[in-house]
Amino acid sequence: MPLPTLTEGDQLAVVLEPLGLTPIGRPAPIGDEFGFASSRVRVTVVESGGDEHSVVVKVWEVADQGAAEVGFYESWAPRLPTRLPAYHGGYSTDQMAVIVLEDLGPVRQGDAEFPFEPPDLYSVARSLGLNHSSTAGLPSNLTLVGRPRSAEWHESRRASYLERFGLPDRDAVRAIVRHSQVAERVGADLLAMSVPGLVHRDLHADNIVFLPDDTPVILDWSRPGWGSAAHDLASLLVDGAEPVDYPAGIEGFRSVADLSDDEIHGAFLRRLVTGTLGAAGWIPQTDRQRRLVAAGAARVEAAATWLAARAPGVVEGLAV
């Protein structure tokens, strides 16, 4: 069964019918320039009871990811204290998953090509802290985040990285590439005392919007996991900030939740392995994606240099 073309009203109606919703007017595509994994449109719908409102409809071709996001909105979203779009329903089949969410209206979209300013960094990190503290210690069957990857993965990805990019110039990045498996093991040890909670696992600026009052809203919960919130904070800082602004993010998180230096350093090590060897497996398809690869490489170098200066023993110990 091919995916429906959401901008065609009759196909959209078929998608919405199981949820008791009828589309009105012409749907408008959202975010095509970002290359999201799901297709999404904004459209006005009428509920079976007669209420009319604007919603965002997402259709996932990767049905398991879509099913995971449906599960998140039905099970975890009600527990979180931070702002999320209201959930109007969803379902999944073998071929696709459908999610219908509140239309947040005019928002300021984050953009992974550009770093966050300190006030936004602070507020997003504070949201991470609030979400994690509200779920920490609860029972969960979500995927445990932070498990070291196999030796085969490291060997294969290291070969791909060196073939594509060569050995890095900066000592800190070179140490992580050369000793990536040790870096993951050291990171896991530093995170061993963390109290696990909900983790987004795909946190970058494209998945964050800001309401008119600058309240951040974290979107695209298709890969929820379980682990230290430092994983999400490390992704936010490495992917979305300059090192000079890292303190704003750390302060924002610590304003509402506990987080040790060991957790930060451990999560940074894993994120830097992902940002080097992990990124070597991603072949960009568009000009924007090619720019993201270049920007990501520069931010990983900056983050590794920051970590080496903040915790020199951690990085120097990788070669031991």
PyMOL commands that set and color helices and strands:
alter all, ss='L'
color gray80, all
select helices_A, chain A and resi 9-19+32-34+63-79+118-135+151-165+171-178+180-190+205-207+230-240+243-254+261-281+287-310+312-319
alter helices_A, ss='H'
color red, helices_A
select strands_A, chain A and resi 21-29+38-47+52-60+87-92+97-102+108-109+143-144+197-199+208-210+216-218+225-227
alter strands_A, ss='S'
color yellow, strands_A
deselect
rebuild
show_as cartoon
